[in-house]
Amino acid sequence: MYKPQPLRNHDEDVEHGHDSEEAQQRHAHALQMCLLSAFLLIFLAGTAYHTKPLPLRSPLQQLQRRDNQKYNCNLTLVESIPIGLNFTPGSPHFPSTFDAWDQLLNLTKSTLDIGSYYWTLRGEDTGLNHSTAHPGEQIFQRLLANGVGDGPKIKIRIAQSSPSRVSPDLETQILASYGAAEVVTLDFPKYLGAGILHTKLWIVDNEHFYLGSANMDWRALTQVKELGVLGRNCPQLTSDLAKIFKAYWYLGSNENARIPSSWPYDYGTNYNLEQPMMLNVLKDANTNYTMQAFAASSPPPLSATGRTHDLTAILNSINSALQFVHISVMDYFPLIIFGPKLQYWAEIDNALRTAAVERGVSVKLLISWWKHSDASMDNYLRSLQDLSMTSRQHVDIQIRRFIVPADEDQQKIPFGRVNHNKYMVTDRVAYIGTSNWSGDYFTTTAGIGLVFKDTQPSAAASLRNDLVSIFNRDWNSAFAKELS
């Protein structure tokens, strides 16, 4: 440790023949050392009191802050409306899922990546050659033609979940055997002990995409109610989604692959909840508006650096709502259902209760009811809705069940006739995802959520407002029944 020496005054320096400039230098040096000692004492005292140093910005974060560019993107909501489910004339209407997939195939020039749960595009794969399977079979034949046709080939890659009796892989075996596509399978129990790949994603040439609730299933085009978003001429957002698919491909393409403790840099993203992408959304030739957007993923181990977790995106959307939260999902459980034992999981449930009770946010849940619904779900839904009846008057939580009608012929279709939507819309954001709302889908199951936030409240033609119109159409329809 430095020990300052006694300082001599100017008279002593002159008496001993020292030059006055040298004396001033010694004086300055000693003073500097005293100040350094004092600084070190203050620093050590501060670190003793604050045990956690301030976080340093990573190069990724610094890059985020410099990226204020606005990117063009054509975004459209797309739906599958089951045959026989007829809304009142003049109700909001959007392009079909089949049209979206057909457009993407027409746009494909070199590459098509598909992340999927299972494949049953042909009627025969469901044990029922139903007349309404034709659109699915048409999509399958177009994909198969990539291997058997004479035209130029595109590179098709498919990442799918492990096959089972309920989710077979016969069709992807056919595509692979004819050279139409490369196929990899993800075994989530091997990686996380449980779970599946539940994503429904198309990536075309890193320029165009589809993300939504529709599986690669003919029923998802004609017999099941679905909702998704089609992005065209949208390279920045599409390329960001492609990084999530890239992680699927890595895990599936090597049988010894494991989820790394830290994903490499090129799997990371610059866009997230804290720093979303700025989009100039082109709705048509005469309409454009600005939105903030980012893609979130689940489960957390699959989220690379910078990627917001899907659950975090949902909770933030609820927590930031000021007026209303409207949710449409097939299943809603504050539980982890598919593990070795039932576990209570109240992340989303608590956020909804807090929003309604503490901030007076109006909450509406439109939950599906079909022959495969678990009746115990009603108990959890009632406990939410009962807050409106037992608490103060400003608490507004309403729940309805959406029932897709089915005639005698349609009732024979296995796992058909259900509202399979997975979205939320608030007065501030639109969220479109691929997951049902129970704990398993955010802890061990792979899925993706897209968040879009209006930057111009007056943008009446925005995607968020379109999603509000869809929810209101469904909520006020004859197919939405009071919870009972």
PAGU-841553 format. One record per residue (C-alpha): residue number from 0; x, y, z. Coordinates in steps of 0.02 Angstrom, whole numbers, plus 50000, padded with zeros to 5 digits. Example, Ala and Ser with C-alpha at 12.3 -4.5 7.8 and 13.67 -1.06 7.14 Angstrom:
<drendrens>
<drendren num="0" east="50615" north="49775" up="50390"/>
<drendren num="1" east="50684" north="49947" up="50357"/>
</drendrens>
This chain:
<drendrens>
<drendren num="0" east="50000" north="50000" up="50000"/>
<drendren num="1" east="50062" north="50174" up="49961"/>
<drendren num="2" east="50121" north="50271" up="50115"/>
<drendren num="3" east="50129" north="50458" up="50083"/>
<drendren num="4" east="50291" north="50540" up="50143"/>
<drendren num="5" east="50296" north="50701" up="50245"/>
<drendren num="6" east="50288" north="50848" up="50128"/>
<drendren num="7" east="50422" north="50983" up="50140"/>
<drendren num="8" east="50377" north="51163" up="50111"/>
<drendren num="9" east="50451" north="51272" up="49976"/>
<drendren num="10" east="50578" north="51351" up="50094"/>
<drendren num="11" east="50651" north="51179" up="50136"/>
<drendren num="12" east="50668" north="51138" up="49952"/>
<drendren num="13" east="50764" north="51297" up="49921"/>
<drendren num="14" east="50871" north="51269" up="50075"/>
<drendren num="15" east="50923" north="51095" up="50014"/>
<drendren num="16" east="50955" north="51157" up="49839"/>
<drendren num="17" east="50805" north="51067" up="49754"/>
<drendren num="18" east="50732" north="51144" up="49598"/>
<drendren num="19" east="50557" north="51219" up="49633"/>
<drendren num="20" east="50482" north="51132" up="49477"/>
<drendren num="21" east="50536" north="50962" up="49543"/>
<drendren num="22" east="50458" north="51001" up="49710"/>
<drendren num="23" east="50293" north="51045" up="49627"/>
<drendren num="24" east="50297" north="50880" up="49534"/>
<drendren num="25" east="50324" north="50784" up="49696"/>
<drendren num="26" east="50182" north="50881" up="49776"/>
<drendren num="27" east="50064" north="50842" up="49632"/>
<drendren num="28" east="50111" north="50658" up="49632"/>
<drendren num="29" east="50078" north="50641" up="49817"/>
<drendren num="30" east="49912" north="50728" up="49800"/>
<drendren num="31" east="49861" north="50611" up="49659"/>
<drendren num="32" east="49903" north="50459" up="49764"/>
<drendren num="33" east="49801" north="50526" up="49909"/>
<drendren num="34" east="49652" north="50551" up="49794"/>
<drendren num="35" east="49673" north="50375" up="49722"/>
<drendren num="36" east="49675" north="50301" up="49898"/>
<drendren num="37" east="49517" north="50395" up="49942"/>
<drendren num="38" east="49432" north="50335" up="49782"/>
<drendren num="39" east="49478" north="50154" up="49818"/>
<drendren num="40" east="49407" north="50167" up="49994"/>
<drendren num="41" east="49244" north="50239" up="49927"/>
<drendren num="42" east="49234" north="50104" up="49790"/>
<drendren num="43" east="49266" north="49962" up="49913"/>
<drendren num="44" east="49137" north="50030" up="50032"/>
<drendren num="45" east="49011" north="50042" up="49890"/>
<drendren num="46" east="49040" north="49865" up="49829"/>
<drendren num="47" east="49025" north="49802" up="50007"/>
<drendren num="48" east="48853" north="49883" up="50017"/>
<drendren num="49" east="48794" north="49839" up="49841"/>
<drendren num="50" east="48835" north="49656" up="49815"/>
<drendren num="51" east="48773" north="49655" up="49633"/>
<drendren num="52" east="48868" north="49760" up="49506"/>
<drendren num="53" east="48769" north="49858" up="49377"/>
<drendren num="54" east="48737" north="49753" up="49222"/>
<drendren num="55" east="48844" north="49792" up="49072"/>
<drendren num="56" east="48763" north="49806" up="48902"/>
<drendren num="57" east="48805" north="49662" up="48788"/>
<drendren num="58" east="48851" north="49696" up="48606"/>
<drendren num="59" east="48678" north="49627" up="48563"/>
<drendren num="60" east="48592" north="49756" up="48672"/>
<drendren num="61" east="48698" north="49895" up="48601"/>
<drendren num="62" east="48650" north="49839" up="48426"/>
<drendren num="63" east="48467" north="49841" up="48474"/>
<drendren num="64" east="48475" north="50021" up="48529"/>
<drendren num="65" east="48552" north="50074" up="48365"/>
<drendren num="66" east="48421" north="49986" up="48259"/>
<drendren num="67" east="48278" north="50110" up="48237"/>
<drendren num="68" east="48242" north="50065" up="48057"/>
<drendren num="69" east="48064" north="50035" up="47999"/>
<drendren num="70" east="48040" north="49879" up="47891"/>
<drendren num="71" east="47902" north="49851" up="47762"/>
<drendren num="72" east="47790" north="49700" up="47791"/>
<drendren num="73" east="47625" north="49645" up="47717"/>
<drendren num="74" east="47522" north="49565" up="47857"/>
<drendren num="75" east="47351" north="49484" up="47845"/>
<drendren num="76" east="47247" north="49383" up="47967"/>
<drendren num="77" east="47190" north="49217" up="47895"/>
<drendren num="78" east="47056" north="49097" up="47958"/>
<drendren num="79" east="46983" north="48926" up="47933"/>
<drendren num="80" east="46794" north="48932" up="47955"/>
<drendren num="81" east="46722" north="48755" up="47968"/>
<drendren num="82" east="46595" north="48709" up="47835"/>
<drendren num="83" east="46422" north="48739" up="47908"/>
<drendren num="84" east="46477" north="48872" up="48032"/>
<drendren num="85" east="46389" north="49023" up="47957"/>
<drendren num="86" east="46403" north="49195" up="48035"/>
<drendren num="87" east="46273" north="49330" up="48004"/>
<drendren num="88" east="46287" north="49422" up="47837"/>
<drendren num="89" east="46407" north="49568" up="47843"/>
<drendren num="90" east="46516" north="49490" up="47980"/>
<drendren num="91" east="46704" north="49516" up="47967"/>
<drendren num="92" east="46782" north="49401" up="47838"/>
<drendren num="93" east="46966" north="49362" up="47806"/>
<drendren num="94" east="47064" north="49253" up="47684"/>
<drendren num="95" east="47065" north="49067" up="47719"/>
<drendren num="96" east="47210" north="48963" up="47786"/>
<drendren num="97" east="47206" north="48863" up="47624"/>
<drendren num="98" east="47226" north="49023" up="47522"/>
<drendren num="99" east="47373" north="49074" up="47633"/>
<drendren num="100" east="47464" north="48908" up="47610"/>
<drendren num="101" east="47424" north="48907" up="47424"/>
<drendren num="102" east="47496" north="49083" up="47407"/>
<drendren num="103" east="47654" north="49032" up="47499"/>
<drendren num="104" east="47680" north="48885" up="47382"/>
<drendren num="105" east="47657" north="49001" up="47233"/>
<drendren num="106" east="47783" north="49123" up="47307"/>
<drendren num="107" east="47916" north="48992" up="47346"/>
<drendren num="108" east="48070" north="49010" up="47237"/>
<drendren num="109" east="48206" north="48914" up="47327"/>
<drendren num="110" east="48167" north="48861" up="47508"/>
<drendren num="111" east="48018" north="48809" up="47613"/>
<drendren num="112" east="48036" north="48765" up="47798"/>
<drendren num="113" east="47888" north="48694" up="47894"/>
<drendren num="114" east="47882" north="48668" up="48082"/>
<drendren num="115" east="47738" north="48553" up="48126"/>
<drendren num="116" east="47660" north="48443" up="48259"/>
<drendren num="117" east="47594" north="48306" up="48143"/>
<drendren num="118" east="47537" north="48275" up="47963"/>
<drendren num="119" east="47366" north="48214" up="47906"/>
<drendren num="120" east="47332" north="48315" up="47748"/>
<drendren num="121" east="47255" north="48163" up="47661"/>
<drendren num="122" east="47086" north="48097" up="47711"/>
<drendren num="123" east="47144" north="47916" up="47710"/>
<drendren num="124" east="47269" north="47955" up="47850"/>
<drendren num="125" east="47124" north="47989" up="47967"/>
<drendren num="126" east="47029" north="47832" up="47917"/>
<drendren num="127" east="46896" north="47936" up="47831"/>
<drendren num="128" east="46897" north="47983" up="47647"/>
<drendren num="129" east="46786" north="48134" up="47674"/>
<drendren num="130" east="46740" north="48247" up="47530"/>
<drendren num="131" east="46802" north="48400" up="47625"/>
<drendren num="132" east="46979" north="48329" up="47633"/>
<drendren num="133" east="47013" north="48389" up="47455"/>
<drendren num="134" east="47098" north="48555" up="47501"/>
<drendren num="135" east="47220" north="48464" up="47615"/>
<drendren num="136" east="47256" north="48333" up="47484"/>
<drendren num="137" east="47288" north="48471" up="47358"/>
<drendren num="138" east="47421" north="48549" up="47472"/>
<drendren num="139" east="47501" north="48378" up="47497"/>
<drendren num="140" east="47508" north="48342" up="47310"/>
<drendren num="141" east="47590" north="48509" up="47276"/>
<drendren num="142" east="47725" north="48468" up="47405"/>
<drendren num="143" east="47746" north="48292" up="47336"/>
<drendren num="144" east="47766" north="48360" up="47159"/>
<drendren num="145" east="47929" north="48438" up="47217"/>
<drendren num="146" east="48001" north="48261" up="47216"/>
<drendren num="147" east="47909" north="48177" up="47073"/>
<drendren num="148" east="47880" north="48319" up="46951"/>
<drendren num="149" east="47993" north="48373" up="46808"/>
<drendren num="150" east="47999" north="48557" up="46856"/>
<drendren num="151" east="48136" north="48645" up="46955"/>
<drendren num="152" east="48156" north="48584" up="47133"/>
<drendren num="153" east="48147" north="48687" up="47290"/>
<drendren num="154" east="48227" north="48641" up="47455"/>
<drendren num="155" east="48090" north="48587" up="47576"/>
<drendren num="156" east="48136" north="48551" up="47756"/>
<drendren num="157" east="48011" north="48485" up="47884"/>
<drendren num="158" east="48040" north="48481" up="48071"/>
<drendren num="159" east="47906" north="48379" up="48158"/>
<drendren num="160" east="47865" north="48310" up="48328"/>
<drendren num="161" east="47891" north="48126" up="48368"/>
<drendren num="162" east="47754" north="48022" up="48285"/>
<drendren num="163" east="47622" north="47931" up="48384"/>
<drendren num="164" east="47458" north="47845" up="48353"/>
<drendren num="165" east="47367" north="48011" up="48365"/>
<drendren num="166" east="47502" north="48108" up="48270"/>
<drendren num="167" east="47570" north="47992" up="48133"/>
<drendren num="168" east="47710" north="48030" up="48011"/>
<drendren num="169" east="47660" north="47926" up="47859"/>
<drendren num="170" east="47645" north="48079" up="47748"/>
<drendren num="171" east="47817" north="48147" up="47791"/>
<drendren num="172" east="47889" north="47973" up="47759"/>
<drendren num="173" east="47813" north="47980" up="47585"/>
<drendren num="174" east="47881" north="48155" up="47553"/>
<drendren num="175" east="48054" north="48101" up="47610"/>
<drendren num="176" east="48054" north="47938" up="47512"/>
<drendren num="177" east="48012" north="48030" up="47349"/>
<drendren num="178" east="48146" north="48160" up="47380"/>
<drendren num="179" east="48016" north="48297" up="47399"/>
<drendren num="180" east="48076" north="48353" up="47570"/>
<drendren num="181" east="48206" north="48326" up="47706"/>
<drendren num="182" east="48122" north="48276" up="47869"/>
<drendren num="183" east="48187" north="48279" up="48047"/>
<drendren num="184" east="48097" north="48225" up="48205"/>
<drendren num="185" east="48112" north="48306" up="48376"/>
<drendren num="186" east="48097" north="48193" up="48528"/>
<drendren num="187" east="48058" north="48315" up="48669"/>
<drendren num="188" east="48056" north="48186" up="48809"/>
<drendren num="189" east="48239" north="48156" up="48764"/>
<drendren num="190" east="48279" north="48341" up="48781"/>
<drendren num="191" east="48167" north="48395" up="48926"/>
<drendren num="192" east="48089" north="48238" up="48997"/>
<drendren num="193" east="47919" north="48282" up="48921"/>
<drendren num="194" east="47836" north="48388" up="48788"/>
<drendren num="195" east="47808" north="48399" up="48601"/>
<drendren num="196" east="47842" north="48514" up="48454"/>
<drendren num="197" east="47675" north="48605" up="48443"/>
<drendren num="198" east="47729" north="48743" up="48322"/>
<drendren num="199" east="47634" north="48777" up="48160"/>
<drendren num="200" east="47754" north="48879" up="48053"/>
<drendren num="201" east="47795" north="48905" up="47868"/>
<drendren num="202" east="47951" north="49000" up="47812"/>
<drendren num="203" east="47970" north="49038" up="47626"/>
<drendren num="204" east="48135" north="49103" up="47556"/>
<drendren num="205" east="48161" north="49202" up="47718"/>
<drendren num="206" east="48036" north="49325" up="47643"/>
<drendren num="207" east="47862" north="49259" up="47683"/>
<drendren num="208" east="47784" north="49161" up="47827"/>
<drendren num="209" east="47628" north="49086" up="47905"/>
<drendren num="210" east="47608" north="49064" up="48092"/>
<drendren num="211" east="47449" north="49012" up="48180"/>
<drendren num="212" east="47344" north="48875" up="48254"/>
<drendren num="213" east="47322" north="48765" up="48098"/>
<drendren num="214" east="47410" north="48596" up="48096"/>
<drendren num="215" east="47461" north="48510" up="47934"/>
<drendren num="216" east="47291" north="48427" up="47933"/>
<drendren num="217" east="47150" north="48428" up="47806"/>
<drendren num="218" east="47028" north="48460" up="47948"/>
<drendren num="219" east="47121" north="48621" up="47989"/>
<drendren num="220" east="47065" north="48687" up="47819"/>
<drendren num="221" east="46881" north="48637" up="47817"/>
<drendren num="222" east="46823" north="48561" up="47982"/>
<drendren num="223" east="46913" north="48655" up="48121"/>
<drendren num="224" east="46907" north="48841" up="48160"/>
<drendren num="225" east="47084" north="48912" up="48149"/>
<drendren num="226" east="47169" north="49081" up="48154"/>
<drendren num="227" east="47341" north="49136" up="48097"/>
<drendren num="228" east="47440" north="49275" up="48017"/>
<drendren num="229" east="47512" north="49277" up="47841"/>
<drendren num="230" east="47667" north="49384" up="47813"/>
<drendren num="231" east="47721" north="49425" up="47636"/>
<drendren num="232" east="47870" north="49526" up="47576"/>
<drendren num="233" east="47922" north="49534" up="47758"/>
<drendren num="234" east="48106" north="49479" up="47760"/>
<drendren num="235" east="48158" north="49549" up="47930"/>
<drendren num="236" east="48019" north="49468" up="48032"/>
<drendren num="237" east="48025" north="49309" up="47928"/>
<drendren num="238" east="48213" north="49292" up="47953"/>
<drendren num="239" east="48190" north="49314" up="48139"/>
<drendren num="240" east="48060" north="49174" up="48144"/>
<drendren num="241" east="48180" north="49068" up="48041"/>
<drendren num="242" east="48304" north="49072" up="48185"/>
<drendren num="243" east="48178" north="48978" up="48292"/>
<drendren num="244" east="48156" north="48848" up="48155"/>
<drendren num="245" east="48346" north="48837" up="48144"/>
<drendren num="246" east="48350" north="48777" up="48325"/>
<drendren num="247" east="48220" north="48643" up="48285"/>
<drendren num="248" east="48322" north="48585" up="48136"/>
<drendren num="249" east="48481" north="48574" up="48239"/>
<drendren num="250" east="48397" north="48465" up="48371"/>
<drendren num="251" east="48311" north="48352" up="48245"/>
<drendren num="252" east="48455" north="48329" up="48123"/>
<drendren num="253" east="48572" north="48246" up="48248"/>
<drendren num="254" east="48511" north="48101" up="48354"/>
<drendren num="255" east="48641" north="48144" up="48487"/>
<drendren num="256" east="48594" north="48328" up="48492"/>
<drendren num="257" east="48548" north="48405" up="48658"/>
<drendren num="258" east="48484" north="48577" up="48703"/>
<drendren num="259" east="48641" north="48680" up="48735"/>
<drendren num="260" east="48660" north="48779" up="48896"/>
<drendren num="261" east="48688" north="48932" up="48787"/>
<drendren num="262" east="48638" north="48943" up="48604"/>
<drendren num="263" east="48769" north="49010" up="48481"/>
<drendren num="264" east="48763" north="49193" up="48435"/>
<drendren num="265" east="48684" north="49164" up="48264"/>
<drendren num="266" east="48529" north="49088" up="48346"/>
<drendren num="267" east="48500" north="49247" up="48447"/>
<drendren num="268" east="48387" north="49393" up="48404"/>
<drendren num="269" east="48398" north="49582" up="48412"/>
<drendren num="270" east="48209" north="49598" up="48431"/>
<drendren num="271" east="48110" north="49564" up="48588"/>
<drendren num="272" east="47992" north="49638" up="48717"/>
<drendren num="273" east="48115" north="49773" up="48768"/>
<drendren num="274" east="48167" north="49816" up="48590"/>
<drendren num="275" east="48035" north="49766" up="48462"/>
<drendren num="276" east="48051" north="49775" up="48274"/>
<drendren num="277" east="47971" north="49926" up="48192"/>
<drendren num="278" east="47860" north="49877" up="48047"/>
<drendren num="279" east="47779" north="49981" up="47911"/>
<drendren num="280" east="47630" north="49867" up="47883"/>
<drendren num="281" east="47560" north="49867" up="47707"/>
<drendren num="282" east="47381" north="49809" up="47715"/>
<drendren num="283" east="47339" north="49850" up="47535"/>
<drendren num="284" east="47389" north="49972" up="47399"/>
<drendren num="285" east="47307" north="50117" up="47491"/>
<drendren num="286" east="47331" north="50073" up="47675"/>
<drendren num="287" east="47488" north="50067" up="47780"/>
<drendren num="288" east="47522" north="50094" up="47965"/>
<drendren num="289" east="47660" north="50069" up="48092"/>
<drendren num="290" east="47669" north="49928" up="48220"/>
<drendren num="291" east="47797" north="49860" up="48340"/>
<drendren num="292" east="47823" north="49672" up="48329"/>
<drendren num="293" east="47926" north="49529" up="48399"/>
<drendren num="294" east="47924" north="49340" up="48402"/>
<drendren num="295" east="47927" north="49245" up="48567"/>
<drendren num="296" east="47959" north="49060" up="48593"/>
<drendren num="297" east="47938" north="48920" up="48718"/>
<drendren num="298" east="48000" north="48827" up="48815"/>
<drendren num="299" east="48137" north="48936" up="48891"/>
<drendren num="300" east="48281" north="48815" up="48854"/>
<drendren num="301" east="48246" north="48837" up="48668"/>
<drendren num="302" east="48253" north="49028" up="48679"/>
<drendren num="303" east="48421" north="49094" up="48620"/>
<drendren num="304" east="48500" north="49258" up="48675"/>
<drendren num="305" east="48381" north="49404" up="48659"/>
<drendren num="306" east="48225" north="49298" up="48630"/>
<drendren num="307" east="48075" north="49339" up="48741"/>
<drendren num="308" east="47992" north="49186" up="48818"/>
<drendren num="309" east="47816" north="49153" up="48755"/>
<drendren num="310" east="47743" north="49159" up="48930"/>
<drendren num="311" east="47829" north="49325" up="48965"/>
<drendren num="312" east="47751" north="49396" up="48806"/>
<drendren num="313" east="47578" north="49340" up="48862"/>
<drendren num="314" east="47596" north="49405" up="49039"/>
<drendren num="315" east="47662" north="49572" up="48981"/>
<drendren num="316" east="47517" north="49589" up="48859"/>
<drendren num="317" east="47395" north="49560" up="49002"/>
<drendren num="318" east="47489" north="49670" up="49125"/>
<drendren num="319" east="47500" north="49816" up="49003"/>
<drendren num="320" east="47314" north="49815" up="48959"/>
<drendren num="321" east="47220" north="49970" up="49014"/>
<drendren num="322" east="47042" north="49934" up="48957"/>
<drendren num="323" east="47012" north="49755" up="48901"/>
<drendren num="324" east="47088" north="49582" up="48875"/>
<drendren num="325" east="47000" north="49466" up="48753"/>
<drendren num="326" east="47062" north="49286" up="48741"/>
<drendren num="327" east="47010" north="49146" up="48623"/>
<drendren num="328" east="47093" north="48977" up="48653"/>
<drendren num="329" east="47042" north="48796" up="48640"/>
<drendren num="330" east="47096" north="48745" up="48816"/>
<drendren num="331" east="47125" north="48848" up="48972"/>
<drendren num="332" east="47194" north="48766" up="49129"/>
<drendren num="333" east="47294" north="48843" up="49273"/>
<drendren num="334" east="47381" north="48674" up="49283"/>
<drendren num="335" east="47526" north="48571" up="49219"/>
<drendren num="336" east="47426" north="48425" up="49154"/>
<drendren num="337" east="47540" north="48305" up="49062"/>
<drendren num="338" east="47676" north="48279" up="49192"/>
<drendren num="339" east="47693" north="48131" up="49311"/>
<drendren num="340" east="47575" north="48220" up="49431"/>
<drendren num="341" east="47450" north="48362" up="49420"/>
<drendren num="342" east="47526" north="48530" up="49469"/>
<drendren num="343" east="47445" north="48698" up="49500"/>
<drendren num="344" east="47511" north="48830" up="49380"/>
<drendren num="345" east="47432" north="49000" up="49400"/>
<drendren num="346" east="47545" north="49118" up="49302"/>
<drendren num="347" east="47413" north="49173" up="49176"/>
<drendren num="348" east="47267" north="49151" up="49294"/>
<drendren num="349" east="47344" north="49268" up="49423"/>
<drendren num="350" east="47383" north="49398" up="49290"/>
<drendren num="351" east="47201" north="49400" up="49233"/>
<drendren num="352" east="47136" north="49413" up="49411"/>
<drendren num="353" east="47256" north="49556" up="49449"/>
<drendren num="354" east="47208" north="49649" up="49291"/>
<drendren num="355" east="47022" north="49636" up="49329"/>
<drendren num="356" east="47027" north="49667" up="49516"/>
<drendren num="357" east="47166" north="49795" up="49535"/>
<drendren num="358" east="47155" north="49891" up="49371"/>
<drendren num="359" east="46973" north="49869" up="49321"/>
<drendren num="360" east="47018" north="49788" up="49154"/>
<drendren num="361" east="46873" north="49700" up="49068"/>
<drendren num="362" east="46918" north="49517" up="49038"/>
<drendren num="363" east="46828" north="49404" up="48915"/>
<drendren num="364" east="46876" north="49222" up="48883"/>
<drendren num="365" east="46806" north="49124" up="48736"/>
<drendren num="366" east="46849" north="48942" up="48772"/>
<drendren num="367" east="46806" north="48796" up="48659"/>
<drendren num="368" east="46686" north="48658" up="48701"/>
<drendren num="369" east="46683" north="48495" up="48603"/>
<drendren num="370" east="46668" north="48310" up="48637"/>
<drendren num="371" east="46850" north="48299" up="48691"/>
<drendren num="372" east="46842" north="48441" up="48818"/>
<drendren num="373" east="46886" north="48402" up="48997"/>
<drendren num="374" east="46734" north="48446" up="49102"/>
<drendren num="375" east="46845" north="48492" up="49250"/>
<drendren num="376" east="46901" north="48646" up="49154"/>
<drendren num="377" east="46734" north="48726" up="49201"/>
<drendren num="378" east="46784" north="48729" up="49384"/>
<drendren num="379" east="46934" north="48841" up="49348"/>
<drendren num="380" east="46837" north="48950" up="49229"/>
<drendren num="381" east="46696" north="48974" up="49355"/>
<drendren num="382" east="46819" north="49025" up="49490"/>
<drendren num="383" east="46877" north="49164" up="49374"/>
<drendren num="384" east="46704" north="49219" up="49323"/>
<drendren num="385" east="46640" north="49215" up="49503"/>
<drendren num="386" east="46751" north="49364" up="49543"/>
<drendren num="387" east="46626" north="49469" up="49446"/>
<drendren num="388" east="46486" north="49409" up="49558"/>
<drendren num="389" east="46569" north="49414" up="49728"/>
<drendren num="390" east="46689" north="49560" up="49714"/>
<drendren num="391" east="46662" north="49745" up="49688"/>
<drendren num="392" east="46557" north="49800" up="49541"/>
<drendren num="393" east="46704" north="49860" up="49436"/>
<drendren num="394" east="46770" north="49682" up="49419"/>
<drendren num="395" east="46717" north="49619" up="49248"/>
<drendren num="396" east="46765" north="49441" up="49199"/>
<drendren num="397" east="46653" north="49354" up="49074"/>
<drendren num="398" east="46674" north="49181" up="49000"/>
<drendren num="399" east="46585" north="49095" up="48857"/>
<drendren num="400" east="46605" north="48927" up="48772"/>
<drendren num="401" east="46619" north="48922" up="48583"/>
<drendren num="402" east="46533" north="48770" up="48507"/>
<drendren num="403" east="46556" north="48727" up="48323"/>
<drendren num="404" east="46394" north="48648" up="48260"/>
<drendren num="405" east="46401" north="48476" up="48179"/>
<drendren num="406" east="46273" north="48378" up="48079"/>
<drendren num="407" east="46264" north="48189" up="48080"/>
<drendren num="408" east="46396" north="48171" up="47944"/>
<drendren num="409" east="46515" north="48297" up="48024"/>
<drendren num="410" east="46503" north="48211" up="48192"/>
<drendren num="411" east="46590" north="48060" up="48113"/>
<drendren num="412" east="46747" north="48162" up="48078"/>
<drendren num="413" east="46876" north="48118" up="48211"/>
<drendren num="414" east="46945" north="48268" up="48306"/>
<drendren num="415" east="46848" north="48392" up="48202"/>
<drendren num="416" east="46720" north="48529" up="48234"/>
<drendren num="417" east="46812" north="48633" up="48364"/>
<drendren num="418" east="46871" north="48812" up="48385"/>
<drendren num="419" east="47061" north="48786" up="48386"/>
<drendren num="420" east="47108" north="48973" up="48398"/>
<drendren num="421" east="47254" north="49028" up="48508"/>
<drendren num="422" east="47255" north="49217" up="48518"/>
<drendren num="423" east="47232" north="49367" up="48632"/>
<drendren num="424" east="47194" north="49548" up="48593"/>
<drendren num="425" east="47195" north="49697" up="48711"/>
<drendren num="426" east="47172" north="49883" up="48691"/>
<drendren num="427" east="47359" north="49891" up="48657"/>
<drendren num="428" east="47424" north="49731" up="48577"/>
<drendren num="429" east="47379" north="49580" up="48472"/>
<drendren num="430" east="47452" north="49410" up="48517"/>
<drendren num="431" east="47440" north="49262" up="48397"/>
<drendren num="432" east="47514" north="49098" up="48455"/>
<drendren num="433" east="47525" north="48911" up="48427"/>
<drendren num="434" east="47496" north="48849" up="48606"/>
<drendren num="435" east="47349" north="48803" up="48713"/>
<drendren num="436" east="47346" north="48890" up="48881"/>
<drendren num="437" east="47404" north="48768" up="49013"/>
<drendren num="438" east="47572" north="48760" up="49098"/>
<drendren num="439" east="47641" north="48617" up="48993"/>
<drendren num="440" east="47641" north="48724" up="48836"/>
<drendren num="441" east="47758" north="48851" up="48913"/>
<drendren num="442" east="47875" north="48737" up="49011"/>
<drendren num="443" east="47911" north="48584" up="48902"/>
<drendren num="444" east="47821" north="48612" up="48736"/>
<drendren num="445" east="47890" north="48707" up="48586"/>
<drendren num="446" east="47781" north="48847" up="48522"/>
<drendren num="447" east="47791" north="49024" up="48453"/>
<drendren num="448" east="47694" north="49183" up="48487"/>
<drendren num="449" east="47692" north="49342" up="48383"/>
<drendren num="450" east="47656" north="49507" up="48470"/>
<drendren num="451" east="47600" north="49661" up="48373"/>
<drendren num="452" east="47576" north="49830" up="48455"/>
<drendren num="453" east="47494" north="49982" up="48377"/>
<drendren num="454" east="47601" north="50139" up="48378"/>
<drendren num="455" east="47457" north="50245" up="48310"/>
<drendren num="456" east="47297" north="50225" up="48413"/>
<drendren num="457" east="47198" north="50302" up="48270"/>
<drendren num="458" east="47250" north="50163" up="48148"/>
<drendren num="459" east="47076" north="50089" up="48128"/>
<drendren num="460" east="47135" north="49969" up="47993"/>
<drendren num="461" east="47272" north="49888" up="48098"/>
<drendren num="462" east="47295" north="49702" up="48123"/>
<drendren num="463" east="47254" north="49726" up="48307"/>
<drendren num="464" east="47086" north="49805" up="48264"/>
<drendren num="465" east="47052" north="49665" up="48140"/>
<drendren num="466" east="47080" north="49541" up="48281"/>
<drendren num="467" east="46959" north="49638" up="48392"/>
<drendren num="468" east="46828" north="49625" up="48255"/>
<drendren num="469" east="46852" north="49436" up="48244"/>
<drendren num="470" east="46836" north="49415" up="48431"/>
<drendren num="471" east="46678" north="49523" up="48439"/>
<drendren num="472" east="46602" north="49427" up="48293"/>
<drendren num="473" east="46632" north="49261" up="48380"/>
<drendren num="474" east="46584" north="49323" up="48555"/>
<drendren num="475" east="46417" north="49392" up="48495"/>
<drendren num="476" east="46377" north="49245" up="48380"/>
<drendren num="477" east="46249" north="49109" up="48408"/>
<drendren num="478" east="46394" north="48987" up="48435"/>
<drendren num="479" east="46457" north="49071" up="48596"/>
<drendren num="480" east="46363" north="49003" up="48747"/>
<drendren num="481" east="46363" north="49068" up="48925"/>
<drendren num="482" east="46469" north="48966" up="49044"/>
<drendren num="483" east="46354" north="48848" up="49138"/>
</drendrens>
